[in-house]
Amino acid sequence: MKTAVIMSRLQAKYPLEKEYLQAVQEVLSSIEDVYNQHPEFEKAKIIERLVEPDRTYSFRVTWVDDSGEVQTNTGYRVQFNNAIGPYKGGLRFHPSVCPSILKFLGFEQIFKNALTTLPMGGGKGGSDFDPKGKSEAEIMRFCQAFMTELWRHIGPDVDVPAGDVGVGGKEIGFLNGMYKKLSHQNHCVLTGKGLTFGGSLIRPEATGFGAVYFVQEMLANHKDKISIKGKKIAVSGFGNVAWGASLKALELGAKVVAISGPDGAIHIPNGMTKEMVDYLLELRATNNDVVAPFAEKFPESEFLAGKKAWVVPCDIAMPCAYQNELAQEDAEQLIANGTWLVAEVSNMGCRPGAIEALQKAKIMFAPGKAVNAGGVACSGLEMSQGAMHISWSAKEVDERLHAIMESIHRACIKYGTEEDGYINYVKGANIAGFMKVAEAMLEQGII
Ligand code: GLU
């Protein structure tokens, strides 16, 4: 396999899908050497098959807003690869949603899900619907309309969607209700459900908790066996993932000194308190997508209008917002400020130039597909509980989540340790995820 040849073919075929091309390029360039040691992969054209989704559904979603106006959006589900289990991955509701974004997310999801050790394939979906400023009734009507199309393509052993940006517990509840009404089935077809109807304890916290567990593993693996206690952490975003990460960081004695939103960053010199972490949920629930009110509520913090969280000096940076949120100049700023670990929690949160700068400076850097895998891992645990019709205690789920994050870290070390001892977590995560999927594809023939 020659990455350059495959990339130029994909560029010619999908010239406008820049996020998808970026995600494929990152994976292919890090697996190329290993791939070329396996002529059986090349013979079965594993890469050519893997970069193309199994199928994509796209559908019209029409609903009526509170003023009686008819609104139309586009809904999608990309079923990317089911070699190791049912398609699994979130639904994103955001105006930027388009085939390129969903294909990049679905592609990443294949490897992430493989890393979790659980039997889940990769998929992603969503809509260009913008939840910002919408009433609860509008969100419900949209979710119901979306599900009237999606329901025929999903199933507990076929495809199991979940939340992502713009889709949280509330939306999953509305989607699940409509699925049930249409299908007359009560199986586990969505994860991230409420606790009263088949959800799992710890699922809301899982992405953030898992990310912090992964950071702890990175620190424990360092020759100085660093403790997270007292470390300054800058987090971007203020949604579910930033909340979970801040909660766990606080519990472990770290200081979350920054969070951010589309309107700017919040600097919290003494670190977030429990009250501040709890307030993130309240702020998010307003649906306004602004973080500035945080500084009004907590005068000991400061709002930095139009700034990113990376201007605040920190030991550890955890991007928790969107793809490509951390640019090369941000990475350079972090390096100049003395940051020594960057754990990408958002999917493809760092631009290629940023990753290159961090790796060149030998900063510990781990990619989203490893760091944020705790969310989908916990979804996998929700599927297991659903299939068995039981529910595990929070302790039980948390222990399993912790063990999964440790095993992902081990896989990264196995495949990503370089000659000088530097751990290339990007390479490690990509190769570990890829090997599992490639072997599963190979054993199941040309299909
Ligand atoms: N959207 C999350 C992710 O990017 C969770 C997906 C899931 O739970 O299926 O992995």
Boltz pocket constraint, residues with backbone or C-beta under 6 A from the ligand:
constraints:
  - pocket:
      binder: B
      contacts: [[A, 88], [A, 89], [A, 90], [A, 91], [A, 160], [A, 161], [A, 162], [A, 163], [A, 164], [A, 165], [A, 191], [A, 347], [A, 372], [A, 373], [A, 375], [A, 376], [A, 377], [A, 379]]
      max_distance: 6.0
